[in-house]
Amino acid sequence: MFCHGSISGSGRRWWHIRSASLWVVPFSLLVSLVCSGSGEAFPIREWDKLGVENSLQPPPVDVQPGKSWQEPLSGMAFLWIPGGCFKMGSPPNAEGHDADEEPVHPVCLSGFWLGEREVTQQQWQRVMQHNPSALHHEMSGQKDESYPVENISRLDVEAFVSKLNMRHKGRIILNLPTEAQWEYACRNGGEKIPYPGYGQVDQMGWYQANSSGTTQSTGTRMANRLGLFDMSGNVWEWVRDTYDKAAYSHQSGTDPLHSSESPFSVIRGGGWQDTAETLRCANRGFERFTNKRPDLGLRLAASMDTGAEDAEEAASKSNRSSRSPMPF
């Protein structure tokens, strides 16, 4: 459904974005009107227009293992996490230990990229053209754009990921990190530490004692040694694994991913309304795939699509072998 209207004054034109089914006035205006499917008009803040502008940017063409990169539509920065082996979980005598964190078991991971920060409200808006968050900060004079998006289900996340992956045509696969990837990155690449980095909990994350009862702008606490922000606190983060209390008893030792028919997904990191021990790197939470909470968001991981590369190489070889010989 499209909306129609007029603006007085010379030199102003409507912009027609067919894929988003909306009309947006020139970027020089501070407020635009967009029509929803029901015909109701609602305001869009100035920073929301970045999603329309950036949708014209091509996907990255020079993404190489070992190097950081930025996804051009959303603006998400991805840091390279070198592969390695570590002991996942926590022993029974660890502070805050829960039974589903054992047994401690060895895990080896291939290298991967992980989002430097939790996905923000602005980044989500740029991709999905709406902001589902329950918590807004503009009444206190702050812009929502740098705060983590929340109030999203796993099904919402899958739609978000699917839209991004369509742009990268199989060369890069964006997804939620696995539970093992998340814990490995939280612990500075698998070090035996309870929280990310070596600072005090107050320095590393936003939680019950320092959050003022709401989310805070991403990247405003200390990063860990890998350069990752908010691995503890602010919002819980969805990960790819389905939840199983006994998953560690039968988990693969190499690039593990637990998948089952369970209606629960693992969530990690703790949030703004939790106690300090909930923010531990080894702590495992869970939530229904369909549930939404104001303390639950996401961070994305990325990997090269080696299957697409292999198919491209095979096609290239086939083309070379089928060429007719040159006449000289």
N, C-alpha and C positions, 0 to 999 in steps of 0.2 A: 504494500500500500504506500502511495506517495502522497505528500502534502503539498499544497499550493499556497502561495501568498505573494505579497509584494512589499518592497521597501522603498521609501521615498529617498530622493537624493540621486545625484548622478554618479556614474562610474561604479555602481554596486551591482553585483550579479549573484544569482543563486548558483551554488555548486551542486551538481547531481552525482551522487555516488550510488550506482545501481546495486552493487553487491551488498551494501549495508542498508538499502531501502530507506534512505533518509536524505533530506536536503539540509545543507549547512550554509549559513551566510558567510561573507568574507571573514578571513582570520583577523582582520583589524578590529572587529567588534568584540566586545568583552563577553557578551552573552549571545548564544544562539538558541534557536528553537528547533526541536526535533519532534516529529510526530511518531507516536507509538502505533502499534497495530490497531488500537482502538480509536485512533484519531486524536488522542489527548496530547496536548503539547506540554513539554517540560523543559526546564533550562539545562544547558550544559555549560560547565565552567570552562574558562579559557584553556586550561591545560588539557581538558578532555579532547580538544581538537587535534592534539598531537597524534592520536590514533589514526585519524583520517589521513593526515599528512604523511606519516611514516609508513602507511600501508603501501605506498608507492615505491618504497625502497626495496631493492633486490635482496635475496638471502645472501649470507656471507659466502664468498668463493674461495677463501684461503683459510680454512679451518684445519689446523694440523695438530696432531697429538703432541703434547708438551708445551703448547702455547695457549694463552688465554684468548678469548674472543667475545664479541658482543652480538647478541641476536638483534638484528636491525629493526624489526617491527616493534617489539616490546621494550627494547633497550636493556634487557637483562644481561649482566656480565657473567661469564662462565670462567672459572679458574680450573686449571689442569691439576688433577689429583693423581700423582704417580701411584702405580700399582704396588702391592706389597702384601705381606702376610702379618697377621696379628691374632691375638687371642680374644675372641668375642665373648661378651657376657661378663658376669661378675661372680666372685666366690661367695659362699654363704656368710662369711664374716665381714663382707664389705658394708660400709655404712649405707643404709637405705635399701639394701638388697631385697629383691623380690624373687620368689621361686621360679618365675618364668624367665629369669636371666641366667639360668644354669641348665646344663653344665657349661662351664667355660670350655671353649673348643676352638681349634685353629681354623682360620679362614684365610684364603689367599684371593686377592682381587686383581683384576686387570685395571690398567689406568682408565680414568674417566674424567669428565668435566662435571663440576657442580656449581650451582648458582652461588655467586658471592654473597647474596643476601636473599632473604625471603621475598617472594613475589609481592610487589607493592600494588596498591589500589590503582595507581596510574598505569602500571604495566598490564594489569588485567584488563583495564578499560581499553587500552590500545588494541588489544586482540579481540575482545568479546563485545566491545561497544556498550558496555554497561558496567556498573559498579555494584556488586551484591553485598558489600560490607555492611555490617550492622553498626559498627562504631565509626563515627565521624568526628572530626576535630576542628572544623571550621568555626564553630561557635566560640572556641577558645583562641581564635586568631591564627590557627595553624592550617596549612593546606593538607588535604588528605593524601596527596599524590605519593608521598614518601612513606606512608604508613602501610603495614602489611595488609594485604587483602585477607579477609576472613569471611565466615558465614557461607562457606562453600562445601559441597559434598564431594565425595570421590567421583561421582558421576559428572559433576561440574568440571572437575579437574581433567577428566578424560576428554571432555569436549574442548577444553582449552588446549590440551596437548595435541589433539587431533588437528585443530586449526593451524597450530604452529608447524606441525610436521608436513602438512600439505604444501607449505611454502618451501620446504627444504628438499622436497622431491626424493626422499630416501637417502640422501647423501649424509645427513646427520639425523640421528634419532633422539628426540627429546622425550623424556619420561620422568616420572618420579624416581628418586634414587631407591635402590633396594635398601632393606633394613641394614644389611652388612655394610654397604657403601656409606650409609648415613653415619653409623657408629664409628667406622674407620676414619671418616673425615672429621667428625666431632672430636675424636681423640688424637688430633694432629697427625693423622696417618698411622693410627694403631698404637700409640703410646699408652702405657699403663697409667692413665690419669682419670679421675672421676668426672671432671668438668673440662670443657674446651679451653685450651691455653693453660696458663699458669697463674692467672690473676685470681682475685677473690670473686665469689659468686656475684656480688654487687657490681663488679667491674665487667663481668662477662655477659650478663643478661638481665632482662627486665622480668621481674617476678613479683610475688605478693608483697614483699617488703619494700620495693622501690618503684613500682609501676604507677602509683596513684590510681589504681583500679581501672586501668585501660591499656590499650596498646600504645606503643611509642614508635617514633620514627625509626626505620631500619638503619643499621650501621652506626648507631650512636653509643653502643657499648664497644668494648675492646674486641678486636678480631683474634682468632686463634692463630697458631703459627702458620697455617696454610692460607691465611688471609680471609677466612670465612667469618661473617658476622652473624650474631643471633642464633648460633647453633643451640644455645640454651636460652629458653625464655622467649618473651614477646608473644609468639603464637606457637602452638603445637604444629607439627608438619606431617602431612600425609606421606607415607612411603608406599612402595609397590606391594609389599608382602601382605598376604592375608594372615590374620592373627591365629596362632595356635600356641597355647600355653607350653606345650611340649616340643615346639619346633626345633629347639637346639639339640634335642636328643637324636634327631635323624636328619640334620641339615647337611647338605653337600659341603665339602671343604673348599671348593673352587667356585667363585662367583655365585654364591647361593641365592636362590629366590624361592620363597615358600608360597605356593599357590594352591588353593583348595576352594571348595564350594562354600566356605564360611562366609556369613554376611558381615564379618568384621574385618576391617583393615587395621594394620599396625599404624600408630602415630608416634612421633618422637619429639623430644626436646623440651616438653613442658611449656607453660604459657604464663601470661601476665598475672594470673590469679592463683598460681601454684606456689607451694613451699620450695625451699632451696633443694631438698633432696630429690624432688621430682625432676629437676633440671639435669640430673646426672646423665652422662653420655650412654650408659648402659640401660637406663630405664626404658621400659616398653609400655606404651599405652595402646589402647585400641578403641575403635569407634565404628559404628555401622556405616556402610558405604553411602547410605542415603541421608545420614544426619548432617546437620549444619550447626556450627557453634561460633560464637564471637571470639573464641580463643583458639581457633583451628584454621590454619592456612596451608601454605605449601612452599617448597623450594624445588626447582627442577634440576635434573641431571641430564647429561648428553653423552652420546657415544657416536663413533663413526659407523655408518651402515656398511659393514664389510660385505654383506650380501649383494648390495647394489654395485659396489666396486668390482666384485668378482664377475657379476653379470655383464658389466660394461666392458671389462677386459676380454671376456669370452666373445662378446659381440664384435669387438675390435679385431680380434684375431681371425674371426670368421670372415669379416669383411676383407681383411688383407689377403686371406687365402683364396677368396672367390674372385679377386680382381683378374681381369684379362691381362696377359703379358703385353708390355709396351712394344710398339712396332720398331724399336731400334735398340 
